[in-house]
Amino acid sequence: MKSLYALMCAFVAAGVLVLVAPKASAHPAMDIVASNWKFTPSTIALHVGEAQQLRFTSSEGVHGVKSDELGISQTMITPGKFSTITVTPKKAGTYVVHCSIVCGAGHPNMTLTVKVVK
């Protein structure tokens, strides 16, 4: 009888843990690496109305991203650190996000393409 009671308590406790555990994100965080003078990957896909965490880091140099269209405020990207932002696209389309911090000769062509789909 005691072992049945202990088993029932274990199931109830497990159920409580499941109920209070934070909901997993529909999409895992996406890592993007900035370097001289590119983003890797250079193109990402997001879904309209779905929050997505983007984790930026740099393998060389200081870079930045900003996009009013996607709701990305000015974010500095530095070597050895992650800058995490959450984006929830409102409208489908293709957006080109330029490096927002002058980083050298290839800076004008340093872009991240964001394809937002329904």
C-alpha positions, 0 to 999 in steps of 0.5 A: 500500500505504501509503495502504491501511495509513493508511486501515486505521489511521484506521478502527481509531482511529475504532473505538477512539474509538467504543468509549471515547466516553461513552454518550449519555443516553437523554433530554437534560437538561430545563431548568426556569425558576423565577420569581415564582411559577411553574415553566416548564414547569409540568408535566414527564414522566419515566419509571420507572427512567430517569435524567433530568437536570433543570437548574433556573435562576431568572429572578427571585428565589431558589427551591428544590425538594425531594421525598423521593418523587422523591429530590430533596434540597433544591436552591436555585435562583438567578438566573444559575446552573444547579442540575443534579440527576439523578432516577430515579423509582421509581414511576409517578404524579403528584407535585406539587413545591412551591417549598421556599424562601419567595419571596413572596406567590405562594409557596404556589401555586408548584408543579412537577407531575411525571408519572412514566409506565412 
